[in-house]
Amino acid sequence: MTLLNPLPLLFASALLAIGCSAESGRILPSVEIDSGEPDLGLGTGGTPDEGTGGMGTGGMIDPGTGGVIDPGTGGTGMGGAPMDVAPDLPVSQDLPSEEAPPPASFTCNHVMGGFVLGQWYPSFESKMDTTHWQALSPTGASIEIWAMANSGLWSTGITSPCAAGLRPDRVLLIVYSSMLTTQTQFENSIKATVANIKLKYFGVKHIELLSTLRTPDNKLCNNNNASLTIVPAYVDQAIQAVADQSLPAGMVTVGPKIAVPSCSSWDTTLGPSSDLTPTSAPAVGQLYVDYYKDHL
């Protein structure tokens, strides 16, 4: 029997083994071509490659574990720009609330006047903070009577007193007289009354002088009396003069000049009068509300 030569067979087996590694008709070397992807360390000779995207700034390759990528503590890719996020505004920069009302400047507003004050005051106070408003409205409360420190007007009961324990720190004085006829007379009586207020209401911070109610445009209404419904110019001048001369400066000021809505606001059923009709009293009270809600 003829024996075959084993060399050709060995040579053919070697070629077949090499041909299994061929790609696209080429014979590849035993070391693979780097594809650009990182080697996870599973190969026998591969080395890890960081790639074109860069690795995280916190990431690192741990060669001791076979080339596994450690993601680190939050690193970002070198090619990515950080997101631009506006920081939250500090609390101090928050917009202030527009709904919060301004705090009241005075704890007890004390209104002094005569009978007419007692007519419109209830509707006025009902729309204000009753805790901080009160009134003193005795009949016959002329400015020359308030000027007397021992007058019984000062002991008249107070209407709707301020909250317990609160003393007047602002006084609104309505100046009226049917007897005085000159600016000098009014000035002297107003000054004396202001001095009494400072003594009787210790701690008062502000005194406001108001003229009594007047007709529309301060002109005479039919079927009424000028001395009851028109405020003479010298009265307004006397009020202004006392405020200008007061010390300390700014403690005494001039209040609003309020006119009734119409001549029919006066109650003349029994003759000329400065009294208000039952229906006009609330309307007059609203006029004072419109002013003092902005002058607390």
C-alpha positions as CSV (number, residue, x, y, z in Angstrom):
1,M,0.0,0.0,0.0
2,T,1.3,3.4,-0.9
3,L,1.6,5.9,2.0
4,L,0.5,9.6,1.4
5,N,2.9,12.4,2.1
6,P,1.5,14.3,5.2
7,L,3.2,17.7,4.3
8,P,0.6,18.8,1.6
9,L,-2.3,18.1,4.1
10,L,-0.6,20.2,6.8
11,F,0.0,23.0,4.4
12,A,-3.7,23.0,3.3
13,S,-4.9,23.1,6.9
14,A,-2.8,26.1,7.6
15,L,-4.2,27.9,4.6
16,L,-7.8,27.1,5.7
17,A,-7.2,28.5,9.2
18,I,-5.8,31.7,7.7
19,G,-8.7,32.0,5.3
20,C,-11.2,32.1,8.2
21,S,-9.8,35.5,9.2
22,A,-10.2,37.0,5.7
23,E,-12.6,40.1,5.2
24,S,-13.4,41.4,1.7
25,G,-10.7,39.2,0.1
26,R,-8.0,40.4,2.4
27,I,-6.0,38.4,4.9
28,L,-6.2,40.2,8.3
29,P,-3.4,40.2,10.7
30,S,-3.9,38.5,14.1
31,V,-4.3,42.0,15.7
32,E,-7.7,43.7,14.9
33,I,-7.9,47.2,13.3
34,D,-8.9,49.8,15.8
35,S,-12.6,50.7,15.0
36,G,-12.7,53.8,17.1
37,E,-14.8,52.2,19.9
38,P,-13.3,51.6,23.3
39,D,-12.1,48.2,24.1
40,L,-13.9,46.8,27.1
41,G,-10.9,44.7,28.1
42,L,-12.4,41.4,26.8
43,G,-9.7,40.9,24.2
44,T,-6.4,39.4,24.9
45,G,-4.3,42.3,23.7
46,G,-6.6,45.2,23.0
47,T,-5.9,48.6,24.6
48,P,-8.8,50.9,25.6
49,D,-9.3,54.0,23.3
50,E,-10.9,57.2,24.5
51,G,-12.6,57.8,21.2
52,T,-13.4,61.0,19.4
53,G,-16.1,62.2,21.8
54,G,-13.8,62.5,24.7
55,M,-14.4,60.9,28.1
56,G,-16.1,62.6,31.0
57,T,-14.1,65.0,33.1
58,G,-14.8,62.9,36.1
59,G,-14.4,59.6,34.3
60,M,-11.3,57.5,34.2
61,I,-10.2,54.2,32.9
62,D,-9.3,51.7,35.6
63,P,-6.7,49.5,34.0
64,G,-6.8,47.1,36.9
65,T,-10.2,45.8,36.2
66,G,-9.8,45.0,32.5
67,G,-10.4,48.5,31.1
68,V,-13.9,49.1,32.5
69,I,-14.9,52.8,32.3
70,D,-15.5,54.5,35.6
71,P,-18.2,57.1,35.1
72,G,-16.8,59.2,37.9
73,T,-18.9,61.8,39.8
74,G,-20.9,63.5,37.1
75,G,-18.3,64.5,34.4
76,T,-19.6,65.9,31.1
77,G,-18.2,65.4,27.7
78,M,-15.4,67.7,26.6
79,G,-17.3,68.6,23.4
80,G,-20.6,69.6,25.1
81,A,-21.2,73.2,26.2
82,P,-22.8,73.5,29.7
83,M,-26.5,74.4,29.7
84,D,-27.1,78.1,30.4
85,V,-29.7,78.1,33.2
86,A,-30.7,81.4,35.0
87,P,-30.3,81.2,38.7
88,D,-33.3,81.7,41.0
89,L,-33.8,85.3,42.2
90,P,-33.0,85.8,45.9
91,V,-36.0,86.3,48.1
92,S,-35.1,90.0,48.6
93,Q,-35.7,90.6,44.9
94,D,-39.2,89.3,44.9
95,L,-41.8,91.9,43.8
96,P,-43.6,93.5,46.7
97,S,-47.3,92.7,47.1
98,E,-49.5,95.5,45.8
99,E,-52.5,94.2,47.8
100,A,-51.1,95.0,51.2
101,P,-52.4,98.3,52.5
102,P,-50.1,100.9,54.0
103,P,-49.9,100.8,57.7
104,A,-52.0,103.4,59.6
105,S,-49.9,106.4,60.8
106,F,-52.0,107.0,63.9
107,T,-53.5,104.7,66.5
108,C,-56.4,106.9,67.6
109,N,-57.9,109.7,65.4
110,H,-60.1,112.0,67.6
111,V,-62.6,114.2,65.6
112,M,-63.9,117.3,67.4
113,G,-66.9,119.2,66.1
114,G,-70.6,120.2,66.7
115,F,-74.0,118.7,66.0
116,V,-73.5,118.4,62.3
117,L,-70.4,116.2,62.9
118,G,-72.7,113.8,64.8
119,Q,-74.9,113.6,61.7
120,W,-72.4,112.5,59.1
121,Y,-69.8,110.8,61.4
122,P,-71.6,107.4,61.9
123,S,-71.6,106.7,58.1
124,F,-68.1,107.9,57.9
125,E,-66.7,105.6,60.7
126,S,-68.6,102.6,59.4
127,K,-66.3,102.6,56.3
128,M,-63.1,103.3,58.3
129,D,-61.3,101.2,60.9
130,T,-63.5,101.8,63.9
131,T,-60.7,100.7,66.3
132,H,-58.7,103.8,65.4
133,W,-61.5,106.5,65.1
134,Q,-63.6,108.3,67.7
135,A,-65.7,111.5,67.8
136,L,-66.7,114.3,70.2
137,S,-69.7,116.2,68.8
138,P,-71.6,118.2,71.5
139,T,-74.2,120.7,70.5
140,G,-73.0,124.3,70.6
141,A,-69.3,123.4,70.0
142,S,-68.1,126.8,68.7
143,I,-64.4,127.4,68.5
144,E,-64.6,130.2,71.2
145,I,-66.1,127.6,73.6
146,W,-63.4,125.0,72.8
147,A,-60.9,127.8,73.6
148,M,-62.0,127.7,77.3
149,A,-60.0,125.0,79.1
150,N,-62.8,124.5,81.7
151,S,-65.6,124.3,79.2
152,G,-68.1,121.5,79.7
153,L,-67.5,120.5,76.0
154,W,-64.4,118.7,77.0
155,S,-66.2,116.3,79.3
156,T,-68.9,115.3,76.8
157,G,-69.1,111.6,76.1
158,I,-67.1,110.2,73.2
159,T,-68.8,108.5,70.3
160,S,-67.4,105.1,69.5
161,P,-64.1,105.3,71.4
162,C,-60.9,103.9,70.0
163,A,-59.8,100.5,71.2
164,A,-59.2,100.3,75.0
165,G,-56.0,101.9,76.1
166,L,-55.5,104.0,73.0
167,R,-55.1,107.7,73.5
168,P,-55.6,110.3,70.7
169,D,-52.4,110.9,68.8
170,R,-54.1,112.8,66.0
171,V,-56.9,115.3,66.6
172,L,-59.2,116.7,63.8
173,L,-60.7,120.0,64.9
174,I,-63.7,121.4,63.0
175,V,-63.6,125.2,63.3
176,Y,-67.0,126.9,63.5
177,S,-68.5,130.0,65.1
178,S,-71.7,132.0,64.6
179,M,-70.4,134.8,66.9
180,L,-66.8,135.6,65.7
181,T,-66.5,138.0,62.8
182,T,-62.8,138.7,62.2
183,Q,-59.7,136.8,61.3
184,T,-58.0,137.9,64.5
185,Q,-60.8,136.6,66.6
186,F,-60.7,133.2,64.9
187,E,-56.9,133.0,65.1
188,N,-56.9,133.7,68.9
189,S,-59.7,131.1,69.6
190,I,-58.0,128.5,67.4
191,K,-54.6,129.0,69.1
192,A,-56.2,128.7,72.5
193,T,-58.0,125.5,71.5
194,V,-54.8,124.0,70.1
195,A,-53.1,124.7,73.4
196,N,-55.9,122.9,75.2
197,I,-55.7,119.9,73.0
198,K,-52.0,119.5,73.7
199,L,-52.7,119.6,77.4
200,K,-55.7,117.4,77.5
201,Y,-54.5,114.8,75.0
202,F,-51.0,114.3,76.2
203,G,-48.8,112.7,73.6
204,V,-50.8,114.1,70.6
205,K,-48.6,114.1,67.5
206,H,-50.7,115.9,65.0
207,I,-53.6,118.4,64.9
208,E,-55.6,119.0,61.8
209,L,-57.8,122.1,61.4
210,L,-60.9,121.8,59.2
211,S,-63.5,124.5,58.3
212,T,-67.1,123.5,58.8
213,L,-69.3,122.3,55.8
214,R,-69.9,124.9,53.1
215,T,-72.4,125.2,50.2
216,P,-71.4,124.2,46.7
217,D,-68.8,126.7,45.4
218,N,-69.3,128.5,48.8
219,K,-72.2,130.4,47.4
220,L,-75.6,131.3,49.0
221,C,-78.4,128.8,48.6
222,N,-82.0,130.0,48.4
223,N,-84.0,129.8,51.6
224,N,-81.0,129.6,53.8
225,N,-78.7,131.7,55.8
226,A,-75.2,132.8,54.6
227,S,-73.8,132.8,58.2
228,L,-74.8,129.2,58.6
229,T,-73.7,127.7,55.2
230,I,-70.9,129.9,53.8
231,V,-67.4,129.9,55.2
232,P,-66.0,133.4,55.0
233,A,-62.5,133.8,53.5
234,Y,-61.1,135.2,56.8
235,V,-62.0,131.8,58.5
236,D,-59.9,129.9,56.0
237,Q,-57.1,132.5,56.3
238,A,-57.2,132.2,60.1
239,I,-56.9,128.4,59.9
240,Q,-53.9,128.7,57.6
241,A,-52.2,131.3,59.7
242,V,-52.4,129.2,62.9
243,A,-51.0,126.2,61.0
244,D,-48.1,128.3,59.6
245,Q,-47.2,129.7,63.0
246,S,-47.5,126.5,65.0
247,L,-44.5,125.0,66.8
248,P,-43.1,122.5,66.3
249,A,-43.4,123.1,62.5
250,G,-45.7,120.7,60.8
251,M,-47.5,119.6,63.9
252,V,-50.6,121.6,63.0
253,T,-51.9,121.4,59.4
254,V,-54.9,122.3,57.4
255,G,-57.5,119.7,56.5
256,P,-59.9,119.5,53.5
257,K,-62.6,122.0,52.6
258,I,-65.7,119.9,52.2
259,A,-68.8,121.2,50.4
260,V,-72.2,119.5,50.6
261,P,-73.3,117.9,47.3
262,S,-76.1,120.4,46.6
263,C,-78.2,123.0,48.3
264,S,-80.9,120.4,49.0
265,S,-78.5,118.8,51.4
266,W,-79.4,121.3,54.0
267,D,-82.5,120.6,56.1
268,T,-84.5,123.8,55.9
269,T,-87.9,122.3,56.8
270,L,-88.0,124.5,59.9
271,G,-86.2,127.5,58.4
272,P,-82.6,128.4,57.6
273,S,-80.2,125.8,59.0
274,S,-76.8,124.2,58.7
275,D,-78.2,120.7,59.6
276,L,-78.2,117.9,57.1
277,T,-81.2,116.0,55.8
278,P,-81.3,112.3,56.8
279,T,-80.5,111.3,53.2
280,S,-77.7,113.7,52.7
281,A,-75.8,112.9,55.9
282,P,-74.4,109.6,54.5
283,A,-73.4,111.3,51.3
284,V,-71.5,113.9,53.2
285,G,-69.9,111.1,55.3
286,Q,-68.7,109.5,52.0
287,L,-67.0,112.8,51.0
288,Y,-64.8,112.6,54.2
289,V,-64.2,108.9,53.5
290,D,-63.0,109.7,50.0
291,Y,-60.4,112.1,51.5
292,Y,-59.3,110.3,54.6
293,K,-58.9,106.8,53.1
294,D,-55.8,108.4,51.4
295,H,-54.8,110.5,54.4
296,L,-54.6,108.0,57.2
